[in-house]
Amino acid sequence: MKDQSVTDKRLTRLLYIVPVAMTVALALMGRNGWCPQGDPLPWSLDIWSPHNSQHLLDAYSLSHIQHGIGLFLLLGLISKGRLSFGWKAVIVAAIEAGWEVLENTPLIINRYREATISLDYFGDSISNSLSDYLMCLLGLFVADKLGWKWSLTLFVTLETISLIWIRDSLLLNIIMLVYPNDVIRQWQSP
């Protein structure tokens, strides 16, 4: 039993180290801590605004919850149920933190501008990236409690809400990054 306690403490430490490392990396990349426009509101729900991706919460927060749900389901399939929740949490945290850093590189920022509806995207603030990280972990924790059937249902529900609300979603975002489609881009335009 003592070995499990030591493992749990190490995993918990890793869950604290990952966002700190992500924050340091983003700061070294020159990312803003908060919205450069100085708006104090914790959210921005207009995806066409310069505030998008600069506050704690935005319309894309739902997609980060989906990251956590999707990664939970994927890790469950890959590990065939043999991976503890602690290890799933650390793996998901590392993947999400890695994505947040990658997403804020010129390569991905420019790809968003070229291939998606995010023509004015200039990267996330550090606060937004930290919130995205936490939303992903929230998705993971919710998925663990709901089980795979209800998690899949929640994933599809969040996808549908996003499509109706902002004409964008996690799956459309992936499609547009990998294989841009003019029909989708026109449908998404305001």
C-alpha positions in Angstrom: 0.0 0.0 0.0 2.9 2.3 0.7 4.2 2.0 -2.9 0.8 3.2 -4.2 0.9 6.2 -1.9 4.4 7.1 -3.2 3.3 6.7 -6.8 0.2 8.9 -6.2 2.4 11.6 -4.7 4.7 11.5 -7.7 1.8 11.7 -10.1 0.3 14.6 -8.1 3.6 16.5 -8.3 3.7 15.9 -12.0 0.3 17.5 -12.3 1.6 20.6 -10.6 4.9 20.7 -12.6 3.3 20.3 -16.1 1.3 23.7 -16.0 4.3 25.5 -14.5 6.5 24.2 -17.3 3.9 25.2 -19.8 3.6 28.7 -18.4 7.3 29.2 -18.4 7.5 28.0 -22.0 4.7 30.4 -23.1 6.3 33.3 -21.2 9.7 32.6 -22.9 7.8 32.6 -26.2 6.7 36.1 -25.4 3.0 35.3 -24.9 0.9 38.0 -23.1 -0.2 37.1 -19.6 -3.7 38.6 -20.2 -5.7 40.3 -22.9 -3.6 43.1 -24.4 -6.7 45.3 -24.7 -6.9 45.3 -20.9 -10.5 44.2 -20.6 -10.9 42.8 -17.1 -13.8 40.5 -17.8 -12.9 36.8 -17.3 -14.6 35.7 -20.5 -15.0 36.7 -24.2 -17.6 34.8 -26.1 -17.3 36.6 -29.5 -15.0 34.5 -31.7 -14.6 37.4 -34.1 -13.3 39.8 -31.4 -9.6 40.5 -30.6 -10.5 39.3 -27.1 -11.0 35.8 -28.3 -8.4 33.4 -26.8 -7.2 36.2 -24.5 -9.4 35.8 -21.4 -9.9 32.8 -19.0 -13.0 31.5 -20.9 -14.1 31.8 -24.5 -16.3 29.9 -26.9 -13.5 27.4 -27.5 -13.3 26.4 -23.8 -15.9 23.7 -24.7 -13.5 22.2 -27.2 -10.9 21.9 -24.4 -13.3 20.0 -22.3 -13.7 17.7 -25.3 -9.9 17.3 -25.4 -10.1 15.8 -22.0 -13.0 13.6 -22.8 -11.5 12.4 -26.1 -8.1 11.7 -24.6 -9.8 9.8 -21.7 -11.6 7.6 -24.2 -8.6 7.1 -26.4 -6.3 6.2 -23.5 -9.0 3.7 -22.3 -9.0 2.1 -25.7 -5.2 2.0 -26.0 -4.5 0.7 -22.5 -7.5 -1.6 -22.5 -8.4 -0.4 -19.0 -5.0 -1.2 -17.5 -3.9 2.4 -17.0 -4.7 4.0 -13.6 -6.6 7.3 -13.5 -3.5 9.0 -12.1 -1.4 8.0 -15.1 -4.2 9.0 -17.5 -4.3 12.4 -15.8 -0.6 12.9 -16.2 -0.6 11.8 -19.8 -3.6 14.0 -20.7 -2.0 17.0 -18.8 1.3 16.6 -20.7 -0.5 16.3 -24.1 -2.7 19.3 -23.4 0.2 21.4 -22.2 2.2 20.3 -25.2 -0.6 21.4 -27.5 -0.9 24.8 -25.8 2.7 25.4 -26.4 2.6 24.1 -30.0 -0.6 26.1 -30.7 1.2 29.3 -29.8 4.1 28.8 -32.2 4.3 30.8 -35.4 3.8 27.5 -37.4 0.4 26.8 -35.9 -0.7 30.4 -35.6 0.0 31.0 -39.3 -1.7 27.7 -40.2 -4.9 28.8 -38.3 -4.8 32.1 -40.2 -4.3 30.4 -43.6 -6.6 27.5 -43.3 -9.4 28.3 -40.8 -11.9 31.1 -40.1 -9.4 32.5 -37.5 -7.9 35.1 -39.8 -7.1 37.4 -36.9 -5.8 34.8 -34.6 -2.5 35.8 -33.0 -2.2 33.1 -30.3 -3.5 32.6 -26.8 -2.7 34.6 -23.7 -1.0 32.6 -20.9 -4.2 33.0 -18.8 -6.3 31.5 -21.6 -3.8 28.6 -22.1 -3.9 27.8 -18.4 -7.7 27.9 -18.5 -7.7 25.6 -21.6 -5.4 23.2 -19.7 -7.8 23.2 -16.7 -10.8 22.7 -19.0 -9.1 19.7 -20.5 -8.5 18.2 -17.1 -12.2 19.0 -16.2 -13.2 16.9 -19.3 -11.0 14.1 -18.1 -12.4 14.1 -14.6 -16.0 14.3 -15.8 -15.3 11.4 -18.3 -13.9 9.3 -15.5 -17.1 9.8 -13.5 -19.5 9.3 -16.4 -17.9 6.3 -18.1 -17.5 5.9 -21.8 -21.1 5.9 -23.0 -22.1 9.1 -21.3 -18.7 10.7 -22.0 -19.2 10.0 -25.7 -22.7 11.5 -25.4 -21.3 14.6 -23.7 -18.6 14.9 -26.4 -21.2 14.8 -29.2 -23.4 17.3 -27.3 -20.6 19.8 -26.8 -19.7 19.4 -30.5 -23.3 20.1 -31.5 -23.5 23.1 -29.2 -20.4 24.6 -30.7 -21.5 24.0 -34.2 -24.8 25.8 -33.6 -23.3 28.5 -31.4 -20.1 29.5 -33.3 -20.2 27.4 -36.4 -16.9 25.8 -35.3 -16.0 22.9 -33.2 -13.2 20.6 -32.2 -13.7 18.2 -35.1 -14.2 21.0 -37.7 -11.1 22.7 -36.3 -9.1 19.5 -36.8 -10.4 19.1 -40.3 -9.7 22.7 -41.3 -6.1 22.5 -39.9 -5.3 19.2 -41.6 -7.4 19.4 -44.8 -9.0 22.9 -45.3 -12.3 22.9 -47.1 -13.7 26.0 -48.8 -17.3 24.9 -48.3 -16.8 24.6 -44.6 -14.9 28.0 -44.5 -17.8 29.7 -46.3 -20.4 28.2 -44.0 -18.4 29.4 -41.0 -17.9 33.0 -42.2 -20.1 35.6 -40.4 
